[in-house]
Amino acid sequence: MDMIDQLKELASRIRKVKDSLQTEEATKNALIMPFIKILGYDVFNPAEVTPELTADVGLKKGEKVDYAILKDGKPIILFECKKSENELDLNHASQLVRYFHVTEARFAVLTNGITYQFYTDLENSNKMDSKPFFEFNILEFRDQHVEELKKFTKSSFDIDEILNTASELKYTRAIQNVLAEWMIRPSDEFIKAICSEVFIGRRITTGIKEQFAELTKKAFHQLIGERINDRLKIAMAPTDTERKTINQTPPDEEVSDTEIITTEEELEGFRIIRAILREIANPNRVFLRDARTYCAILFDNNNRRPICRLRFNNPSRLAIGLFNGKEENIFQISDLTEIYDYSSQLKETVSSYIKPDLTLVNPEEHQGHA
């Protein structure tokens, strides 16, 4: 299973249990240790992941950090953990700052099991920065976030490579924060710069600056809205392979309802199911065939080999239909990531279709050779 699939699976479990975690220890066991495991480290090997690593820092004796990931016996990443319900605040993680100073680790992570803040020492050597250079939220991540996270995996970990991109990540995020602030409250300097580019012929008075402040906010939102719409149009357009699997109809059947529209949610569900099944079958053998009341996912585009049905016609009541033989069992889901919870059933259904074909011998031909 790819890293992104593992993260989605963990995210689905987290949504179910996070409200029941009452202690920091429960957060570690249920949320943080599985995350470290996804990074490729053996959480049960103290030579690789050491819990409660202790060091004496100045007058403070017995300082501990919750987890230290080790390489060749030396810490490379430090983890300080808080309860899942807690907001992350570096002022409440002073031991992480002190421990970073006295170890050879170049990276420190402050986490509540949902958000992971990654720190290093870009500003002053051997002194942990006051702001993270990278933040990963397991319940709200994008593909590019996973690509950055992969750099911290056991198989890819390279200090120099991470440090080379850490500065870019940190300042890109800072610029985004400034732009986001300007969208709401554009600064005087920004308004003056805008006016100097587009306003010609009159002195820039206080009234004009106020007028352009509102126009700038409106222009920002319209520009972003247009960009989002353009991206959505591209994202919602099926790929060539998806067009083939969606539109191909067996010769013995005809689609009578020409008003059926395959939604983006159905396409995303289709992609998730393909991702789940690619461990046991070629994804090109998994087809989508939409209908009025459900969206069928079929094996080899054969309606006698149903994998499941996506019942997404009611956006407020999503459901997936799983098959036990010919019987369909319907399960409600709160969001698309919960499809991963049914991975074993989906694989079991497809496995029943992937059996060695038996070559049947024509009885008459067999007798002729006797």
Long-range contacts (C-beta under 8 A, 24 or more apart in sequence): 1-279, 2-275, 3-38, 3-146, 3-149, 3-150, 3-153, 4-143, 4-146, 5-275, 5-276, 5-340, 6-38, 7-38, 7-138, 7-141, 7-146, 8-272, 8-337, 8-340, 9-340, 9-341, 9-343, 10-34, 10-35, 10-38, 10-138, 11-138, 11-139, 11-337, 12-337, 12-338, 12-340, 12-341, 14-113, 14-114, 14-138, 14-139, 15-139, 15-334, 15-335, 15-337, 18-84, 18-85, 18-113, 18-114, 21-83, 21-84, 21-85, 21-113, 22-83, 23-83, 24-81, 24-82, 24-83, 27-81, 27-82, 27-83, 27-84, 27-112, 27-113, 28-66, 28-67, 28-81, 28-113, 30-113, 31-84, 31-113, 31-114, 32-66, 32-67, 32-79, 32-81, 32-111, 32-113, 35-111, 35-113, 35-116, 35-138, 36-67, 36-69, 36-79, 39-149, 39-152, 39-153, 39-154, 40-153, 40-154, 40-155, 41-69, 41-154, 47-73, 50-75, 53-78, 53-99, 55-99, 55-102, 55-103, 57-98, 57-99, 57-101, 57-102, 58-98, 60-98, 63-95, 63-98, 63-99, 64-95, 65-95, 65-96, 65-99, 68-103, 68-105, 71-157, 74-103, 74-104, 74-105, 75-103, 75-104, 75-105, 76-104, 76-105, 76-106, 76-107, 76-157, 76-159, 77-105, 77-107, 77-108, 77-109, 77-152, 78-103, 78-105, 78-107, 78-108, 78-109, 79-108, 79-109, 79-111, 80-108, 80-109, 80-110, 80-111, 81-111, 81-112, 81-113, 82-110, 82-111, 82-112, 83-112, 84-112, 84-113, 84-114, 85-112, 86-112, 87-112, 88-112, 88-115, 88-117, 90-130, 96-128, 97-128, 100-127, 100-128, 101-126, 101-127, 101-128, 106-159, 106-162, 106-163, 107-152, 107-162, 113-138, 114-138, 114-139, 118-152, 120-162, 120-163, 120-166, 122-163, 122-166, 122-167, 122-170, 129-170, 131-170, 132-170, 133-166, 133-167, 133-169, 133-170, 133-173, 134-166, 134-169, 134-170, 135-173, 182-216, 182-220, 183-217, 183-220, 183-221, 183-224, 184-217, 186-213, 186-216, 186-217, 190-216, 191-216, 235-264, 236-264, 236-267, 238-262, 238-267, 241-284, 242-267, 242-270, 242-288, 245-284, 245-286, 245-287, 245-288, 245-301, 246-287, 246-288, 246-289, 246-290, 248-287, 248-301, 249-289, 250-301, 250-302, 250-303, 253-303, 257-291, 257-292, 260-290, 260-291, 260-292, 261-290, 262-288, 262-290, 262-295, 263-312, 265-310, 265-312, 265-315, 265-318, 265-336, 266-290, 266-295, 266-310, 266-312, 268-336, 269-295, 269-310, 269-312, 269-320, 269-336, 269-339, 270-295, 270-297, 270-310, 272-336, 272-337, 272-339, 272-340, 273-297, 273-307, 273-308, 273-339, 273-346, 276-339, 276-340, 276-343, 276-346, 276-347, 277-307, 277-346, 277-347, 277-350, 279-347, 280-347, 280-350, 280-351, 280-354, 281-350, 281-354, 294-321, 299-350, 299-353, 300-353, 305-353, 306-349, 307-346, 307-349, 307-350, 308-342, 308-346, 308-349, 322-346, 322-349, 323-349
